[in-house]
Amino acid sequence: MYDVFITKASKYLPNEPVSNDEMETYLGLINDAPSKAKSLILRNNKITTRYYALDKEGNPTHSNAQLTAKAIEGLFDENFKKEDMKLLSVGTTSPDQIQPSHASMVHGELNIGKSIEINTATGLCNSGMNALNYGFLSVRAGVQDNAICAGSERMSAWMTADKFNHEAENLILLEERPIIAFKREFLRWMLSDGAGSFLLENKPRENSISLRIDFIDFYSYAHEIEACMYAGCDKQEDGSLKSWADYPSDAWLKQSIFAIKQDTKILDKYILVKGAESLRASFDKHNLDPEKIDHVLAHISSGYFKDGLKDEFAKKGMDFPAEKWFYNLSDIGNIGAGSIFVALEELMNSGKLQKGEKVLLCVPESGRFAYSCALLTVC
């Protein structure tokens, strides 16, 4: 078994930062009316800027595969060239198509000029960590001596007004108010586009910071809790999900079946509690001392959860001081599967890390409440 090191990190955020006041310029107005929920949601999530792979007319400027490829290209240098790449493992919530796989499309964008092993992890925020875990285990087992892992999103294309206007028009025909349900609009004001990537190797890089991956753990609570965040389906009265394939095609637009939705009631009830429970399980499994953790990077979807997460961790005996936490949500928004990659890239290139320090990564996924965590050692 080999040690595995993150020897370089890179990110790509498309175009210019988009302010709160500019959001509907890019995404458009649903039913030609400004959103009434927008200001409330933004006040709670505390996001001030985000990035869209769109121009101001709502036209796409990049595909998800292109965002990912651009983040990966930042890993190549005189120490590691494009042709040295052995494994590509990527995760996303928002692939550009159902088929082929996201990894296939990224491989095509990179123009490597050779065949490589590829892996795609799908799902929600943990898909990036799943992709990282695949690369980690492959290098650790000696199957490959390097891997490139990435997390990315292009959610803006899912949130433009034209995706919701058919539902608004249908509500008018039904003589109802053309107001899109809060569960559909909630995420429209939180999500961002971008990609982050890591180069994994079985040796640390000399004369620069490398991060040894000590472990990556995963926990799912789908056996206890119904779905909270979902798309391509709709939730039924009993909490089950009805697939898009079981709806007539004319309902796909009339009911915004493909919109990404959030059940905010169960989100608030479970997301922090189960996150603390899962992290406590990892600390017990590995016999870790919370006081030995130097940096905590926790992916949160909203600034609303920031203080609550710290409190829930403290209740489980993991009281990390405020100065140990690292967040960039307010500046870049919620990039889903890419968020933890972009956050670690910023920390890794900040000059703040010292050899021997411990870095904790925590990623929640509200889809049906799944969590991951990883411990890194600065080398």
N, C-alpha and C positions, 0 to 999 in steps of 0.2 A: 504494500500500500504506500502511495506517495503522498507527501504533503501537497496541498494545493494553494496557490497564491493568486490573488488579484494583483497583477503587475501594472495594469494601466486601466483607467476609466475615461470614458468620453461621453458627451451628450450632444444632442442637437435639438434646438428649439426653433420652430419655423417663424420667419417674418419678424415683425416688431411686437413688443408687448401690447396687449389690448387692455385698456382701462375699463372700469365698470360702466362708465358712461357710453363707451363705444360698442358694447357687446351686441346690442340689437342692430347696430349698423352692419355688423358682419353676419349675424345669425338671422336677421330679419324680424318683422313683426308678425305675430300670429293673428290672423283675422284683421290685419292692419291696425292693431291697437297695442300700445305699450303694455307690458306685463305688470299686473298688480302685485304679483308675488315676488318679483325680482328684488326689490329693495329689502324686503324682510329676509330673504334667503341670503343675500350678500352681506347684510348686517351681521348675521349669525356666523357665516362661514369665514368672514374676515379676509377674504381673498381680494386683493386690490388690482392685480394684473394677471393675465394668463396669455397663452399663445394659441393661435389658430392657423391651421394650414388652409386658410381662406384669404381671398382678397375682400375688399369692402363691398363688392357686389355679390359676395357669397360664393364665388367660384373657387374651386379647389386649386391650391398651388403645389401641393405634394400629396402623394399617396402615403399610406402607412408604411408600405415597403420602402419607399424612398426616404422617409424620415429615419427608419431603422438603419438603412444602409449608410446614410450620412453620419449617424452617430457612430457606427462601426468603423467607418473610414478614418475617424479621428484616433483609432487605436494603432494604425499602421505607422511605423517609423523605421529608422535605420536598424533598430533592434528586432523588429518583428514586421516582416513585409506581408503583403496580401497573399502571396503564394505560400507562405508558411502556415496558413490557416488549415486546421484539420477537422474541426467540428463547429457547426453553427447551431446554437440552441436559442430560440426566441419565444417570447410570450407576449400575448396581447389580448385585450377584450374586444378589439375592434378591427379585425382583419378586413382587407379590402374586398374580399370575396369569400364565399362559403368554401369553394375549392378552386384552385389548388391550395396547399397549405401556405401559411404566412412565411415559413422558413424557405419554401421553394421560391416564393416571389422575391424575398430578400436576397437569396443566393443569386438569382438572375440579375438583380439590380447591381450587385457588387462586381460583376464582370471579373471574377477570379481567374477564369480560364482553365479550371480543372474541376473534377468531381470531388465533393467533400461529403462528410456525414452531416445530416441535418435533423433537427428535431423542433417540433412546434408544440408549445403548451398553450392551451386555450382555457377560458374561464373568465375570471375577473382579476382583481388586483394581485392575487397570488400566482397568476400565470407567469409573471416575471420571475418570481422566486422559484416556481417549478422549473422554469427554463434554466435558472442558475443552478439548481440542484442537479439537473441532468448533466450539465457540464462539469460540475464539481465531482460527482460520482464517477464519471468517465475518466477524468484525469487522475483521480485518486486511485482508481483500480488499474491504471496503466493501459487502458484501452486506447486512449489518445494522450499525447503529451502536451496538448494545448486545446483550449476551447474558447470560442467567443460567445458570450451570452448577452442577451439584450431584452429589455422590456420597452414597450412602446404603445402609444394610443393615437388615433385620429378620430376623436369623438365629435369634433365640430360638424363633420358631415352628417352625423345622426341628429343634430340639434337645430338645423336650419328650419326656418318657418314653414317651408313647403312640405316638410315631413308631417306637420300637424294641421295644416290648413284644411285638408280633406275632412278631418274629424270635426273641426269647427263648423265647416259647411254642413256636415251631416247633422250636427246639433241644431243648427238653424232650421233645417228641414223638419226636424222633430219638434220644433217650436220650443226648444230649450235654449238657455243662455250659452253662447259659443265660447265658454271658458274651459280651457283644457284642465283636466284633473291635476291637482297638486302633485300626485305621485309621478305624473309624467313630466311636469315642469321643474320639479325640485332639482334634478341633476343638470338641467340645462344651464344653470348659473354657477356650476361648480367645476365642470370638467374642462380639461385643457389638452392640447396636442403636444407631442414631443416624444423623444426616445433617449434612452441611456444604454450604455454598453460597458461590459467588462472583458478584459483579456485574462484568462486563467492559464497559468503555467505551473509546472511541477518544480520550479525553482524561483526564488525571489530575484528581483532585478537589482543589480548592484548600483550603488550611488543614487538610489531613489527609494521612495516609499513603496513597499509592497504590503499587502494584507493577507495573512494566512487565514484560510477558512477553517475554523475549528469544528463547527458543526452547523447543520441546517435542520430544523425540526418543523413538522407540520401537524396541525390538529384540525379536525372537522367536527362540527356539532350538528350536522344534517340529520343525525338520528334523533335529535331532540327538538329542532326548531324548523319551522316552515321557511320557504324562500322569502327573502327580503328585497333583493335587487335582482331584476330579471328583464329580459328582452326577448322578442320573438315568440311571445306567449302572453297570456293574461292570467291573473290569479282569480280563482273561483272562490265561492263563499266558504268552502271547506278548507281553504288554504292551499289546495292543489293547483298546479299550473296546467293550463290548456295550451297545447302547442299551436304555433302558427299553421302547421300542416293540417290541423283539425278544424280550421276556420275556412269559410268560403273566401275566395280571393278578393272579393269586393269589400270584405270586412277588414282586410289588412290595412287599408288606408282610413276607412271610416272610423275604426277604433284604435288607430295608431298602434297596431299590434307589435310592430318592430321597434317602437320607441323604448328606450331604456328607462325603467321605472323603479321607484324606491318606496317600500312600505315603511314610512318614517316612524310609525308607532312601535314596531318591533325592532327597528334600528336602534332607537333610543334605549329600549329595554335591555338589549342583549350585547350590543357591540363592544362596550367597554368591559363589562363584567366577564364575558367569555374571553376577551383579550388578556385580561389579568390572570384568569384561570389557566389559560394555555401557557403563558410565560412562566407562571409559577411551576407548572409541570416540567418545563424545560430546565429551570434552575434546580429543581429537585433531582431530575434525571442526571444532570451533569455535576451536581454538588457545587454549584456556583455561589460565590459570595457577592451580593449586590454592590457592596462597597468597592469591589475590585473592578467595576465597570467604569470606564472613563468617558465614553460618549454613547448617547442613546439616540438612535435615529428611528423614529416611529412614523410610519405613513399614516396620516389622518386625512379623511376626506374633507373635513371642515374644521376651522379654528374653534368652533363650538365645543369640540371634544378635547381640546388641548389640556385644560385644567382637570377635567374629569378623568382623563386617562392617567395622569400623574397620581391623582387621588386613589384610583382603583389599584394601581400598582402598589402604592404605599400600604393599602389595606392588606395586601398579600405579602407584606414584608419586603417589598422592593421599592424603597423610597429614594429615588434618584434625585439629587439636588437639581434645581432649575438650571444651573450653569452647565450641566452635563447634556442637556437636551439640544438637539440641532434640528431646526425646522426651516423650510424654504417655501411652505405652502402659500403664504401671502403674495409672494412674488411670481410664482410660476403656475399656481393653480394645482388642481388634482389631475395628475397624468396617469392615474390608475396603475397599471402594471409597470409603467416606467418611472413612477415617483421615487421609489427607493433607490433605483439606479442613479437618477439625477441628483438626489440628495447626497449619496455617498460620493459621487464624482466631485461635487462641490466641496465636501469635507476633505476628501483625499487630496485635492489640489489647492487647499486653503493654506497649507503650511503650518496648520495647527497640530497635526498628528506627531507624536513622539514614539520612538521605538519602545516596544513592550506594552503600550497602551492597549486596552480592550475596547472594541467597538461593538455595540449591540444593535442589530437590525430587527425591527418588529413590523410585520405587515398584516393588517386585518383584511378580511374580505367579507362583505356583508351579503354576498349572493345567497348563501345559506349558512353563513357564519363559519368560515374557515380561517385559520391563522397560521402564520409561519414566523419563525425567528431564526436568527443566525448570529453566531459569535465570531468575531474577527480579531486577530492579533496583529498589531503593527510591527512590521519587520524592517 
